[in-house]
C-alpha cells in the first residue's frame, strides 16, 4: 500500500475516502478477494456521497484491479 501522504498527493483524496474512480492520476487498485462472495459491492464513485453498486467481477475488470486478501 501507498504511504498516506503519497496517496493524498497523487489521488487528490483524503485517506479514508480515496475512490478508484475520478483520480487525478490512475493508481493500482486492489479488490479484497472476499468481495467475490457477494453479487454486488458498493464503491465510492469519485464524488463525495456518490456510491456505485457493481458486480465485483465488473469492478475488478473496469478498474483493472488486483484481487488479493487484504490484511
Backbone bond lengths (Angstrom), bond angles and torsions (degrees), N, CA, C in turn:
res aa  C-N    CA-C-N  psi(-1)  N-CA   C-N-CA  omega(-1)  CA-C   N-CA-C  phi
1 X - - - 1.444 - - 1.521 109.44 -
2 X 1.303 113.67 155.45 1.449 122.03 -179.99 1.527 110.99 -78.70
3 X 1.317 117.04 149.80 1.465 120.37 173.43 1.527 107.94 -63.98
4 X 1.347 118.17 141.40 1.464 120.54 -177.93 1.532 114.36 -52.89
5 X 1.318 118.17 -41.93 1.469 119.43 -179.14 1.525 110.90 -65.71
6 X 1.335 117.17 -37.66 1.469 120.56 177.76 1.530 110.38 -67.29
7 X 1.332 116.19 -42.66 1.463 120.58 -179.26 1.528 110.90 -61.28
8 X 1.317 117.30 -43.27 1.463 120.54 179.88 1.524 111.32 -66.39
9 X 1.314 116.43 -41.81 1.464 120.52 -179.13 1.531 111.13 -65.93
10 X 1.320 117.43 -43.73 1.459 121.61 -175.87 1.524 112.62 -74.98
11 X 1.345 117.50 -41.24 1.466 120.13 -174.40 1.516 113.85 -90.66
12 X 1.324 117.13 -25.58 1.454 120.54 -175.63 1.515 113.35 84.81
13 X 1.333 117.60 4.23 1.458 123.03 178.95 1.523 109.81 -110.38
14 X 1.340 115.71 157.02 1.451 120.69 174.13 1.522 108.85 -84.33
15 X 1.323 116.74 143.72 1.461 121.47 177.60 1.521 108.87 -55.34
16 X 1.321 115.94 135.75 1.457 121.98 -175.41 1.514 111.57 101.80
17 X 1.319 116.30 -14.09 1.463 120.84 179.37 1.517 111.88 -139.31
18 X 1.315 117.03 26.02 1.467 120.72 -179.01 1.524 109.31 -80.75
19 X 1.302 115.36 119.20 1.457 122.74 179.78 1.527 109.76 -94.26
20 X 1.332 117.49 145.77 1.453 118.71 173.89 1.534 111.54 -76.19
21 X 1.338 117.32 -8.96 1.462 122.15 178.82 1.523 110.17 -106.10
22 X 1.314 117.40 148.46 1.455 122.47 171.47 1.518 115.06 72.84
23 X 1.317 117.32 24.77 1.459 120.25 179.91 1.524 110.83 -79.90
24 X 1.325 115.47 154.35 1.463 120.45 175.18 1.520 109.85 -63.40
25 X 1.321 115.79 -41.24 1.460 122.53 179.99 1.522 107.08 -134.34
26 X 1.307 116.96 127.70 1.466 120.76 -178.52 1.526 109.77 -67.45
27 X 1.313 115.29 130.43 1.465 121.04 178.11 1.527 108.74 -122.13
28 X 1.325 117.70 157.18 1.464 119.94 179.30 1.525 111.41 -57.88
29 X 1.322 115.60 140.51 1.459 122.46 -178.59 1.521 109.45 -118.07
30 X 1.328 116.35 138.32 1.461 122.22 176.22 1.514 108.35 -114.86
31 X 1.323 115.84 130.72 1.460 121.89 177.60 1.519 107.75 -109.60
32 X 1.325 115.81 125.41 1.469 121.58 -179.67 1.528 109.30 -59.44
33 X 1.334 116.14 130.80 1.464 120.59 -176.17 1.521 113.48 -60.19
34 X 1.326 118.35 -28.38 1.468 120.13 179.97 1.534 111.98 -68.47
35 X 1.335 118.12 -14.37 1.461 120.64 176.27 1.527 110.83 -59.92
36 X 1.326 116.86 -26.22 1.457 121.34 -177.88 1.529 112.24 -77.19
37 X 1.330 116.90 -2.72 1.463 121.44 173.80 1.534 110.90 -81.43
38 X 1.335 117.20 -3.33 1.462 123.07 -176.01 1.524 110.35 -120.05
39 X 1.316 116.17 155.04 1.461 120.07 177.77 1.521 112.08 -79.89
40 X 1.332 117.05 -22.27 1.458 120.39 176.76 1.528 110.00 -151.18
41 X 1.319 114.84 155.27 1.467 122.35 177.05 1.520 107.90 -132.84
42 X 1.322 116.12 156.69 1.458 121.35 176.18 1.524 108.29 -107.63
43 X 1.336 115.01 131.48 1.464 121.69 -178.60 1.521 107.27 -129.43
44 X 1.338 116.23 141.35 1.458 119.93 175.60 1.519 108.47 -56.14
45 X 1.320 116.32 130.92 1.455 121.73 -174.49 1.518 115.91 -89.40
46 X 1.316 118.47 11.16 1.450 120.48 175.73 1.515 114.53 96.48
47 X 1.320 115.62 5.91 1.465 121.10 178.10 1.519 107.35 -145.99
48 X 1.315 117.07 140.09 1.460 120.50 -178.95 1.529 110.38 -53.12
49 X 1.339 115.31 125.98 1.450 121.37 177.99 1.521 115.32 86.42
50 X 1.327 117.90 -3.47 1.462 121.30 -179.28 1.525 109.82 -99.74
51 X 1.320 116.13 115.50 1.461 122.09 177.60 1.523 108.43 -113.02
52 X 1.337 115.83 138.05 1.454 122.08 -179.88 1.525 108.33 -111.95
53 X 1.334 116.47 128.84 1.459 121.72 178.12 1.530 107.68 -96.13
54 X 1.347 115.92 119.72 1.458 120.86 -176.76 1.514 110.99 -135.23
55 X 1.323 115.87 153.63 1.454 121.16 166.53 1.539 105.66 -66.63
56 X 1.324 119.51 134.00 1.466 119.77 -177.24 1.526 113.26 -59.14
57 X 1.342 117.43 -30.18 1.468 119.67 177.77 1.528 110.31 -68.59
58 X 1.328 116.60 -38.28 1.462 120.38 177.13 1.527 110.42 -67.21
59 X 1.332 116.25 -41.33 1.467 120.27 178.27 1.525 110.46 -60.19
60 X 1.330 117.10 -46.94 1.463 121.08 179.99 1.523 110.64 -61.10
61 X 1.318 116.08 -39.36 1.462 120.47 -178.95 1.525 112.49 -68.50
62 X 1.335 116.66 -53.05 1.460 120.34 -176.22 1.529 112.09 -65.51
63 X 1.333 116.63 -31.94 1.469 120.63 -179.45 1.524 112.24 -90.39
64 X 1.350 116.31 -4.65 1.462 120.86 -175.28 1.531 109.12 50.56
65 X 1.336 114.47 45.01 1.464 121.65 -173.68 1.517 112.52 -81.77
66 X 1.311 114.78 149.73 1.447 122.66 168.21 1.514 106.89 -82.87
67 X 1.326 116.98 136.55 1.461 121.15 177.40 1.517 107.62 -104.06
68 X 1.338 116.65 125.84 1.460 120.92 -177.16 1.513 110.41 -158.03
69 X 1.328 115.03 161.93 1.459 120.28 171.67 1.515 107.98 -76.90
70 X 1.301 117.46 123.35 1.457 122.22 -178.91 1.516 108.46 -104.68
71 X 1.299 116.68 125.14 1.467 121.11 -177.65 1.508 109.47 -104.34
